[in-house]
Amino acid sequence: GGSRAFCDRMNSWAQGEGQPGLGYIFFRDGEGAGPIATNIGEERTTALRESLGLTDGDAVFFACGVPKVVASFAAVARTKVGTDLKMVDEGEFKFCWIIDYPMYELDEESGQIEFSHNPFSMPQGGLEALENEDPLDILAWQYDIVCNGIELSSGAIRNHRPDIMIKAFGIAGYGPDVVEEKFGGLLNAFRFGAPPHGGSAPGIDRIVMMLADVPNIREVIAFPMNQQAQDLLMGAPAEVEAERLKELHLSLNLPKLKKQDQNSDGNGEDSSDN
């Protein structure tokens, strides 16, 4: 990847993905080259090369912005680089566990602490952690198993104690009355006594997609929906009778679909030709 032409293509690709760009340093003749190398100077470029173990022909890419957004884009960029340079091992399944999720995160716009993922998972350290630690340092008992970069199963240890649940929601700005109103049924069930428990929910369709070596999950679903959430084979969703809507005190105000949209498979193609 250590060529200006390839790095420039990656930068253009990043801009096409809606990002400001993808900075880079590529190494040749024992030196770093590129705009970032020029800006940070030889000493820092050398330190970067040594810390990452880079040699001639290697390159390092940089992305900047809102951390959460950049981290997500960096994962996509890494896959793009590996695929374009044919560095991905075909026909292999490589697994990893993702653990130690943060229990909370800070909303950058409101400044409010909120749950980062599953609010019903048990915080590591239990009630003591909630009462004594910085919320942003608390980890949750959550876990994912990933294969070749695709999440196959996600799970957690359940927060089965009402006192811990009420405290956990309180940190995220939910008072006890709100928690009782929204989740009273769950709390009451736990008050009768529930043992510690947890689990994981595998995505069978994702597993089949990988075993079948197809790029799109729709290829392994019997009746996939298009991008308008329509099942073209079953003709769903179907029109609901006015009397049924009246019984449920519902009214509809939907935009009229064009004929092209009704026949489309969601990718701009006419489904009648497929």
C-alpha positions as CSV (number, residue, x, y, z in Angstrom):
1,G,0.0,0.0,0.0
2,G,3.0,2.3,0.3
3,S,2.5,4.2,-3.0
4,R,1.2,7.7,-3.5
5,A,-1.2,6.6,-6.2
6,F,-2.9,4.0,-3.9
7,C,-3.0,6.4,-0.9
8,D,-4.5,9.1,-3.1
9,R,-7.2,6.6,-4.3
10,M,-8.0,5.8,-0.7
11,N,-8.3,9.5,0.1
12,S,-10.7,10.0,-2.8
13,W,-12.7,6.9,-1.8
14,A,-13.0,8.3,1.8
15,Q,-14.4,11.6,0.4
16,G,-16.8,9.7,-1.7
17,E,-18.0,8.0,1.5
18,G,-18.9,11.4,3.0
19,Q,-15.7,11.7,5.1
20,P,-13.3,14.7,5.0
21,G,-10.6,12.4,3.6
22,L,-8.1,9.8,4.7
23,G,-4.7,11.1,5.6
24,Y,-1.6,9.0,5.0
25,I,2.1,8.5,5.3
26,F,3.8,6.0,3.0
27,F,7.4,4.9,3.4
28,R,10.1,4.5,0.8
29,D,13.9,4.6,0.9
30,G,13.7,4.6,4.7
31,E,11.7,7.8,4.9
32,G,8.1,8.8,5.3
33,A,6.4,10.7,2.5
34,G,3.0,12.5,2.1
35,P,1.4,15.6,3.4
36,I,1.2,14.4,7.0
37,A,4.8,13.4,7.1
38,T,5.7,16.9,5.9
39,N,3.5,18.5,8.6
40,I,4.7,16.5,11.6
41,G,8.4,16.4,10.6
42,E,11.0,13.7,10.3
43,E,11.5,13.0,14.0
44,R,7.8,12.2,14.7
45,T,7.5,10.3,11.4
46,T,10.4,8.1,12.4
47,A,9.0,7.6,15.9
48,L,5.7,6.5,14.3
49,R,7.4,4.1,11.9
50,E,9.4,2.5,14.7
51,S,6.4,2.2,17.1
52,L,4.3,0.5,14.4
53,G,7.2,-1.6,12.9
54,L,6.8,-0.2,9.4
55,T,9.2,-0.7,6.6
56,D,9.6,0.5,3.0
57,G,6.4,-0.3,1.0
58,D,4.2,0.2,4.1
59,A,1.7,3.0,4.7
60,V,-0.3,4.3,7.7
61,F,-3.7,6.0,7.3
62,F,-5.3,8.6,9.6
63,A,-8.9,9.7,10.1
64,C,-10.1,12.4,12.4
65,G,-13.4,13.7,13.7
66,V,-16.0,12.7,16.3
67,P,-14.5,9.6,17.9
68,K,-17.5,7.3,17.6
69,V,-18.0,8.2,13.9
70,V,-14.3,7.9,13.1
71,A,-14.0,4.5,14.8
72,S,-16.8,3.2,12.7
73,F,-15.4,4.6,9.5
74,A,-11.9,3.3,10.3
75,A,-13.2,-0.2,10.5
76,V,-14.7,0.2,7.0
77,A,-11.5,1.7,5.7
78,R,-9.4,-1.1,7.1
79,T,-11.5,-3.6,5.3
80,K,-11.3,-1.6,2.1
81,V,-7.5,-1.4,2.2
82,G,-7.2,-5.2,3.0
83,T,-9.6,-6.1,0.2
84,D,-8.0,-3.8,-2.4
85,L,-4.5,-5.1,-1.6
86,K,-5.7,-8.7,-1.5
87,M,-4.5,-9.1,2.0
88,V,-7.6,-10.8,3.2
89,D,-7.3,-14.6,3.6
90,E,-10.1,-16.2,1.6
91,G,-11.9,-19.2,2.9
92,E,-10.9,-18.8,6.5
93,F,-13.0,-18.2,9.6
94,K,-11.3,-16.1,12.2
95,F,-13.2,-15.4,15.4
96,C,-12.9,-13.0,18.3
97,W,-14.8,-12.0,21.4
98,I,-15.7,-8.4,22.0
99,I,-16.0,-7.8,25.7
100,D,-15.8,-5.0,28.4
101,Y,-18.4,-2.7,26.8
102,P,-18.7,0.6,28.5
103,M,-22.0,0.8,30.4
104,Y,-22.5,4.5,29.7
105,E,-21.4,7.1,27.2
106,L,-21.7,10.9,27.1
107,D,-24.0,12.4,24.5
108,E,-21.8,15.1,22.9
109,E,-24.7,17.4,22.1
110,S,-26.7,17.3,25.3
111,G,-23.9,16.4,27.7
112,Q,-26.2,13.8,29.3
113,I,-24.9,10.4,30.4
114,E,-26.8,7.7,28.6
115,F,-26.6,3.9,28.1
116,S,-24.1,3.0,25.5
117,H,-25.8,-0.3,24.5
118,N,-28.0,-2.7,26.5
119,P,-29.5,-0.9,29.6
120,F,-30.6,-4.2,31.1
121,S,-27.2,-5.8,31.4
122,M,-25.4,-6.1,34.7
123,P,-22.7,-3.5,35.4
124,Q,-19.3,-5.0,36.3
125,G,-18.9,-4.4,40.0
126,G,-22.6,-4.3,40.6
127,L,-24.2,-1.7,42.9
128,E,-20.9,-0.7,44.5
129,A,-19.5,0.4,41.1
130,L,-22.6,2.4,40.3
131,E,-22.4,4.2,43.7
132,N,-18.6,4.9,43.8
133,E,-17.1,4.9,40.3
134,D,-17.2,7.5,37.5
135,P,-20.1,6.3,35.2
136,L,-18.0,6.6,32.1
137,D,-15.5,4.2,33.7
138,I,-18.0,1.5,34.5
139,L,-18.0,-1.6,32.2
140,A,-20.9,-3.9,31.5
141,W,-21.2,-7.7,31.3
142,Q,-21.9,-7.6,27.6
143,Y,-20.2,-9.6,24.9
144,D,-20.3,-10.3,21.1
145,I,-18.7,-13.0,19.1
146,V,-17.4,-11.8,15.7
147,C,-16.2,-13.8,12.7
148,N,-14.3,-12.2,9.9
149,G,-15.5,-8.8,11.1
150,I,-19.2,-9.8,11.2
151,E,-21.1,-10.0,14.4
152,L,-22.6,-13.5,14.7
153,S,-24.0,-13.5,18.2
154,S,-24.6,-10.9,20.9
155,G,-25.4,-11.4,24.6
156,A,-25.1,-10.2,28.2
157,I,-25.5,-11.1,31.8
158,R,-28.9,-9.8,32.8
159,N,-29.3,-7.2,35.5
160,H,-31.7,-9.3,37.7
161,R,-31.7,-7.1,40.8
162,P,-34.3,-4.3,41.0
163,D,-32.1,-2.1,43.3
164,I,-29.2,-2.2,40.8
165,M,-31.5,-1.6,37.9
166,I,-33.1,1.4,39.4
167,K,-29.7,2.8,40.3
168,A,-28.3,2.1,36.8
169,F,-31.3,3.9,35.2
170,G,-31.0,6.8,37.6
171,I,-27.4,7.5,36.4
172,A,-28.8,7.8,32.9
173,G,-31.5,10.3,34.0
174,Y,-34.5,8.0,34.7
175,G,-36.1,8.5,38.1
176,P,-37.5,5.5,40.1
177,D,-41.1,6.5,39.1
178,V,-40.2,6.5,35.4
179,V,-38.5,3.1,35.7
180,E,-41.5,1.7,37.6
181,E,-43.9,3.0,34.9
182,K,-41.9,1.7,31.9
183,F,-40.5,-1.5,33.3
184,G,-42.7,-2.3,36.3
185,G,-43.6,-5.7,34.9
186,L,-39.9,-6.7,34.7
187,L,-39.1,-5.3,38.1
188,N,-42.0,-7.2,39.7
189,A,-40.9,-10.4,38.2
190,F,-37.4,-9.9,39.6
191,R,-38.8,-9.0,43.0
192,F,-40.3,-12.5,43.2
193,G,-36.8,-13.8,42.9
194,A,-34.7,-14.5,39.8
195,P,-31.4,-16.2,39.7
196,P,-28.4,-14.6,37.9
197,H,-28.8,-15.4,34.3
198,G,-27.5,-14.4,30.9
199,G,-27.4,-15.6,27.3
200,S,-26.5,-14.9,23.7
201,A,-28.6,-14.6,20.6
202,P,-26.9,-15.9,17.4
203,G,-27.9,-14.6,14.0
204,I,-28.5,-17.8,12.2
205,D,-29.0,-16.0,8.9
206,R,-25.6,-14.4,9.2
207,I,-24.0,-17.7,10.0
208,V,-25.6,-19.3,6.9
209,M,-24.5,-16.2,4.8
210,M,-20.9,-16.8,5.8
211,L,-21.0,-20.6,5.2
212,A,-22.6,-20.0,1.8
213,D,-20.0,-17.4,1.0
214,V,-22.5,-14.8,-0.3
215,P,-22.0,-11.1,0.2
216,N,-25.6,-10.2,1.1
217,I,-27.8,-11.6,3.8
218,R,-30.9,-11.3,1.5
219,E,-29.4,-14.2,-0.5
220,V,-30.0,-16.7,2.4
221,I,-33.4,-15.4,3.5
222,A,-36.4,-17.2,2.1
223,F,-38.6,-14.1,1.7
224,P,-36.3,-11.1,1.9
225,M,-37.8,-7.6,2.1
226,N,-36.6,-4.8,-0.2
227,Q,-35.3,-1.5,1.0
228,Q,-38.9,-0.2,1.3
229,A,-39.6,-3.1,3.8
230,Q,-41.8,-4.8,1.3
231,D,-42.1,-8.5,0.7
232,L,-42.7,-8.7,-3.0
233,L,-43.5,-12.4,-3.0
234,M,-46.2,-12.2,-0.4
235,G,-47.4,-8.8,-1.3
236,A,-46.8,-7.4,2.2
237,P,-47.5,-5.1,3.8
238,A,-51.1,-5.3,2.5
239,E,-53.7,-2.6,2.8
240,V,-55.5,-2.5,6.1
241,E,-59.3,-2.2,6.2
242,A,-60.6,1.1,7.5
243,E,-62.8,-0.7,10.0
244,R,-59.8,-2.5,11.5
245,L,-58.0,0.8,11.8
246,K,-61.0,2.4,13.5
247,E,-61.1,-0.5,16.1
248,L,-57.5,0.3,17.0
249,H,-58.0,4.1,16.9
250,L,-55.4,4.4,14.2
251,S,-55.3,6.6,11.1
252,L,-52.9,6.5,8.2
253,N,-51.3,9.3,6.3
254,L,-48.9,7.5,3.9
255,P,-47.3,9.0,0.7
256,K,-48.5,7.5,-2.5
257,L,-46.1,5.1,-4.0
258,K,-45.1,5.5,-7.6
259,K,-45.5,2.5,-9.9
260,Q,-41.7,2.3,-10.3
261,D,-41.3,2.1,-6.5
262,Q,-44.0,-0.6,-6.2
263,N,-42.2,-2.8,-8.7
264,S,-38.7,-2.1,-7.5
265,D,-36.7,-4.6,-5.5
266,G,-35.1,-1.8,-3.5
267,N,-32.0,-1.5,-5.6
268,G,-33.6,0.4,-8.4
269,E,-34.3,-2.7,-10.5
270,D,-37.6,-3.9,-11.8
271,S,-38.4,-7.1,-9.8
272,S,-40.4,-8.5,-12.8
273,D,-37.1,-9.0,-14.6
274,N,-35.4,-10.9,-11.8
